[in-house]
Amino acid sequence: MKKIILVVLIVFGISSNLSAQKKGDVEFGVNIGFNSSSVSDNEYSYDTGTGLNVGGSLDYYFSSVWSLKVKMIYDQKGWDNDVILNTDDGQYYPTDYNLDYLTVPVMANWHFGNHKEWYLNFGPYFGFLMSAKDTQFDADVKKFFNTNDFGLAAGIGVKVPISNKLKFFAEIEGQGGFTDINKESGYASLTNSRSSINVGLNFLLK
């Protein structure tokens, strides 16, 4: 079903009479998306967890082809099928970990296609940990993780015009972390990874 929806959006995007933006234009965007995320160390990749992301963006056009997009995203990340130590009885219990971040990607945005309806973006992201919990005991485990995350974000999407100043968009986005999010010494280094399918609206401000 997801593939059918994506194909319909692609066909619609290609056939739409979309006029390209020009130098100096600014677009404001809002989106919501479905996340699939996990962490990995040098030897092992954990099971993926699911979540949501909700974001806003500003996109400044240097030309009809290139723009700079800055996003601010509430990002639900984490992973499944891990364990947690219960300090009361010294036993390990199965659990999932849910980490919520404020993520700020700064991305070069390349627009292509007959009417520049497609875009490909890439650039660094900065993540700020807001909360961290496990699902077994609903315990606050934020103290075990570093508060900052840094990595690379990339995505591809298509825009469909609704009016001269309003467009619907659908995109696929990925993030790969470079920094260790694990604060505890003596444990494996953990890095975030996240992919998402997003939909939203772009509003032409200028």
N, C-alpha and C positions, 0 to 999 in steps of 0.2 A: 504493500500500500504506500509506504514511504517513497519507494522508487517511482511509482506511478505519479504521485504528487509532484516529485522533483522533475520528472520528464515534462509534465504539463506546464510547470513554471518555466522550464527552459525554453520550450516551444513558444510559449506566450511571450517570453522575454525577447527571443530572436525576432519574432514577427511584429513586435510593437514599434510604433513610430515614436521613438524616444529621441529627443533632441539632447545633444551633449552639453554638459556644463562648460563654462568658460572661465578664464583666468579671473580670480577675485571672488568667485562664487563661494558661498558658505552653506553647507547643509547640516542640519541638526537631525540626528537619528535616535530612535528608541527601538529596543528589541527585547524579545524574550526567547529563550532557547532551552534545549534539552542537553544536559551534560552527560558524558561518559568519562570517568576519570579513574586514575590509579596512581600508584607510586612504584618505583623500581629501585633496586640497589645493584651492586656490581654482579650479583649472581642470580637474583630472583625477581620476577615480576609478580605483583599481587593481583588478586581478582579485581575487576572493575566495579566501581560503584556508580550510582546514578544520582542526578540532581538537576537543578535548574540554574539558569543565569538570567539576570535582568540588567539591562545596560542602557547607557546613553552615549552619544558620540557627537563630535564636531569634525567636519571634513572641509578643509580649506583647499581650494583648487588653485594650483600654480599655472595650469593649462588645462585643456580639455582631456589630456592624457594622464597627468600626474596631480596628485593631491596628497595632503598630509592629514591623516585621521587619528584623532585621540579619543580613546574610549574610557569610560568608567563603568565597571561591571561588578555587580554583586554575584559572586561566583561560588557555587556549591561544589566542592571537590571532596576527595577522600578515596577510600578503597574498602574492599570487602574481604571476608574470610581470613582474618588475622586473629590474634589472641591478646588478652589483657590479664595482668597479674592482679589477683585479689589479695591485697596485703593483709587482710584479716585471717585468711586460712592458708595463704601461700600457694594457692592453686591458680593455674592458668585457665581462662575461659574463652571460648570463641566469641569474636565480636567483629563489628565493622567500625570504621572510623569516618566521621563526617567533619570536614574542615571547611569553614566559610571564609572566603577572602574578599577583599576589595581589590580588584585587579585593574591596572591602568596600562593598556597597551598604547604604544606610540608607533604608528605604522605608516610606511610609504604605501600609497594606494595607486595602482596602475589600472587605468580604465581602457578597455579595448572592445572590439566588436564594431559593426557597421555604425551604430549610434552610441557607441561607448556605453552600452547597457551592461556589459560584464566588468567585473573588477577583480583584481588580485592584490592582496595586501600582505605586508610582512614587516616585522620590526620587533624590538624588544618589548617585554612587558614587566611591570613591577607589581608584585603582590603583597598585600598587607593582611596578615591573619587577624580575623575578627573573632572567631570562636572555633573550638575543637572539642568534640565529644565522641564517646564510644556508645554503641547501641546496647551492649550487654547490661551495663549499670547506669547508663545515662550520666556518666561521670564527666566532669570538666577536665580535659587533659591538655588544655592550651599550654600549660607550663612546660610540657615536654617537647614543644615545637618552637622553632625559630619564628619570629614574628614577621620576617621579610622573606620574600621569594622573588627570584629573578629568572627570566628565561626568554625564549623566542616565541612569538605568535605569528601565525600565517593563516590566511583564509582566501576563499574564492566565493563569489556571489553574483547574482543577477538582479537587476532592477526593472520593475514594471511600472510604467507611468499610470497614475490615477488622474492627475491634473497637471497643469504647468508647474506647480510648486509642491506637488506631493507624489511620492513614489513608494510602492511596496517593494520590499526586497526579501530574498531568501539567500542564506549563505551557509557554508560549512567552514568551521574555524577550528584550529588546533593550537595547543600550547605545549611547549616542552620546557621543563625547568632545568636550570644549570646549577642551582645552589642546593645545598643540603638543608632540608627542612627539619631534620632530626636534631634536637638540642642535646640529647643524652649522649655523653661520651661512652665509648665502649660498644656502641651499637652500630649497625650498618648505616651507611649514608643513604638517605632517601631523597629522590627527586620527583617532583610532580609531573604528571602528564594529563592532558585533558583535551577531548574533542567535543564539538558541539554542532548541533543543527539549529540555526536561528532564523526567525522571521521578524520583520519589523517595518517601520515607516521612516522615510526620509522627508524632511521639510526644507525647502529652499528658503534660506533667510535673506540672502543677498544675491 
